[in-house]
């Protein structure tokens, strides 16, 4: 319609009308682009809001994992100290409690990682859709650092863990692990993350089996040597989580407290002093 009218104006040399028609076309195109941009901006905004809620939920899980790992290391550290003291005869401890402490000193916690949303944002380039830059920075801190992987790797590959597992009969290790191993804590339960290892238990082993296990531990000089290394490694891991990476710890705490203000992340830093 506009094109036909413009052609007619050209034939009649109606230059003013031609200018008006041209202006109408330009304004129409401009308005169309603006409306399209506005629609796209609204779509991006809504998508950003959805990603924001998903990322917040994921980071609350990461906050729980981080806090739970700190508490877990506190338990492991107390057991390395107890086992060392028991093996070196500096505390009065029963053979069964010594065996339990020595077993618990081998333990590690890989934790729960929740990074699906972050990985999607990075792979699609949509991380910029999230307006909350504090949230984005927190995600970058926790997902791009290798600190949690390092804690896991050191736990899996601990020389003490390897030596302990090589030293005792499988049946004895199975029984100790079944009755005195990690206590299940529901993901997200911040109130129940303490004492994941430090709880009363019995190995369900006979006196002869316990005596044999402790003798095997005492007779292997590598046990004490590697246990000392394990004790120091765990202290370093704890310090790395709470002190060296305090920015991550505090950022996750803030995310978690914003989501559930009635609860707080906890950590007992005294064993790592």
N, C-alpha and C positions, 0 to 999 in steps of 0.2 A: 504494500500500500504506500509506504513512504517512498520506496524507490520509484514507483510509477509517478508519484506526485513531483518528485525531484526532477525527473526527466521532462515532465511537462513544464516545470518552471524554467528549465534550461532552454527549452524551445521558445518560450515566451520571453527569455532574458529577464526574468523576474529575480534579480539578484538578492534583494532583501528576503524574499520568501525562501530562496535557496539557503541563505545564511541561517534563517530560523530553522529550517528542516535539518540542516547540518548540526545545529546546536541541540536539537531534539535527539538526534541519533547519538551524539557524544554523551549527552546527559544520561540517556537510556543505557548505553553501554557502561558508563561509570557506575550508575546505580545498580546495574546487574552484577558488576564485579564486587561492589561493596556488599550487596546482599549475600553473594556467594562466599565472600570472605567472612562475613559475620556468621553465616551458617557453619562454616568450617571451624571458626573460632569457638562457637558454642559446642560443636561436636568434640573438639579437642579438649575443651574445658570439662565436659561431662566425662570423657575418657580419663582425663587426668584425675578427676575426683574418684573414679572407680579404682584407678591404679593406686592412688594415695591410701584409700581404705585398705586395699589388699596389702600394700607395703607395710602399713602400720601394724596390721595383724601379724605379718611375717616377722617384723622386728620385735614384737612382744614375745614371740616364741624364741627368737634369738636372745632376747634379754633374759628369759628364763634359763635357756641353755647356758649362757655365760655365768649367771649367778649360781646355777646348780653345779657347774664345773668347778667354780671357786670353792664351794662348800665340799665338793667331792675331794678336791686336792687337800683340803684341811684334814679330812678323814684319813686319806692315804698317808699324809705326813705324820699324823699322830701314831699310825700303825708302824711306819718305818722306824720312828723313834722308839716305840715300845719293843719292837722286835730286836733292834740293835741292843737296847739296854738288857733285854732278856738273854740274848746270846752272849753278851759280854759279862753277864752276872752282876750288873749294877742295880737291878731291881729284883724284888721277890715276885715271881710270876709262875703260875702253873704251866706245865708242859702244854696243856690244851690251849690256854690263852696265848702262849708263845707261838704255837702253830697257827692259830687264827690270825694273830697280828702279822706273822711272816707271810701268810697267804694274802691278806688284805693289802700288804705293801706291794704286791705284784699288780694290783688292779689298776685299770685305767678306764676312763669314760669318754667314748667318742662323741657323745652328745647328739642333740637333735638339730640339724641344720634346716633352715626354712628359707630358701633363696630362689624359689620359682619365679616370683614376681620380678625380683631384681634382674635375674638373668633374661627374662622376657623384655624388660625395659631396655637393657643394654643391647641385646641382639637386634631389636627393632628400632633402636634410636629414639625411643619415646620417653627416655628419662627426663627430658625437658618439659614434658607435659605436667609434671608434678610441680606445683607452685611453692610448696613448703620446702624451702632450700635446706632448712635444718634437718628435715626428714631425709632428704637426698644425701646430705653430708654424712649423716649417721649410717645410712646404707653403704655408702662408699667406704667408711671406716671399717665396718664389721665384715663386709663381704670381700673387700680387696686385701685385707691383711691375712697373713698365714699363721697367725698366732695360735688359733684353735687347731689347725692342722699340725702344727709343731708339737703341741701338747699331746695330741693323739699319736703322732709318729714316735715320739719319745717313749710314750707308754707302751705301745705295741712292741717296740724294739729294745726295751729296757734289758740291759745285760742281767740284772737281777731277776727279772721275770723269766728269762731264758734259763738261767742257772737253777732257779727254784723248780721250774717245770721238769728239768732234766733230773733233778735230785730225788724226787719223791715218787712212790708208786702212783699210778693213775687212779686207782680206787680211792686212795687217801685224798688226793686232790679233788676228785669228784665229790666226795662226801663233804669236804670243807666248803667247796664252792656252792653246793646245793643248800647247805644249812647256814652258811655264814658269808655268802657272797653279796653282791649288790642287792639292796632293797629297792623294789619298784616304787617310783614316784611318778604320778601322772604328769604328763607334759602340761606346763602352765601353772602347776600348783607351787606357788612361791612359799607357801607356809610349811611345806613338808620336805624342803630340800636339805635340811640339816640331817646329819647322822644317816647318810645313805649307806655307809659301811659300819659306822660305830653304833651298833645295837647289840643287846645281849643275845648270845646264841650258844648252841652246843654242836660240836662236830658230828655227833652220833657215831663216833669211832670207839673202838675198844681201847682199853688202857695200853694194851700191847702195840696196837697200831700207832697210837699217839707217841708212845715211847720210841718206837722205831723211826717215826717221822722226825722227831726232834733230834735224835741221834744222828740221822743222816744230815740234818741241817748243821749241827755242831761240828761234824766231822769234815765238812766241806769248807775249806778256807775261803773259797771264792764267794760263798754266801755273804759273809760279813763284809768283805771287800766291795762287792757289788751293791750290797744294801746301803753302804755309806754313799756310794755314787747315786743310788736311787733317792736317798734322803735329800741330797743337795740338789738334784735335778728337780724334784718336786717343789722344793723351796723356790727355786728359780722360776719355775712355771707359775707358781702362785704370785710371786712378785711381778712377773710380766703381765699377768692378767689385771692385777689390782693397782699396781704402781706405775710400771713402765708404759702401760696402755690405759692410763686413767681416763683419757679422753673418750675411749670406746666405752669404758665402764660407766662413766657419767652420762654419756649420750644415750646409751641403752636404758639406763635407769630413768632418765627423763621421759623417754618414749613410753616405757612401761607405766610410770606413775601417771602420765597423761591419760593412758587407756584405763587404768584401774587405780584411781587416786587413794583408795583405802588401803593399798598394800605397798610395800617398799621392797626393793632388792636389798638383800643382806649379804654381808660377808664378815667373817671373823679373821681379821688380818694379823692377829697376834702371833700365830705360829710361824709366820714368815718374817718376823722381825729379826 
